Amino acid sequence: MPKTTLEPAPTAPTPHPEGVTDEEFRAAMSRLAAGVTLITAHEPALTAGGPRGEDVGMTATAFMSVSLDPPLVLVSLREGSRMDDLLAEQPLWAVSVLADSQLQVAGRFAMKGRISDRLLFAGVPYERGAVSGAPLLTQALATLECRTESRVPAGDHTLVVGRVLSAALPNPDAPPLTYFRGRYRHLAR
């Protein structure tokens, strides 16, 4: 008699104690359209007089204005990510609000398991921020340089609140890049 193997029965998503599953939460939050930003920081040299440190960047959609007086913004970073670790030590960082023409930049810096940020910055036009030393994209809608005011653990993320030290509008009339339902989108005009 031939042996038959039984496929395991599909398991239902496990809800959190509050009752919502990861899938339900992701589906609901994917309906919130968000602007797309590139968060950057410059990792200082390991030793004084040693080789220059590396630039680090990551795409973020969980970014928002917090306060006008003082000017504060907030970005949510995955706990233990390279950017989270760097901003725990380096208080100065920058934000480039991406234009829809920068879709490839957003995708490039959102890659998981990448080896070197140095390669990611190759061919991306930027200038170094006078305050933060971090890359600021020259074709961004807006750029901000920030200093960390506070870090708040929040589940599997860290909320970083930064005081805005400088702001510029390199490409203010370009349409924005947005993120909606798990994809980058262009706004219809």
ABEGO torsion letter per residue (X at the ends): XBBBBBBBBBBBBBBBAAGBBAAAAAAAAAABBBBBBBBBBBBBBABBGBBBBBBBBBBBABBBBABAOBBBBBBBBBBGBAAAAAAAABABBBBBBBBAAAAAAAAAAABBGBABAAAAABGBBBBBBAAAGBBBBAABABBBBBBBABBBBBEABBBBBBBBABBBBABAABBBBBBBGGBBBBBBX
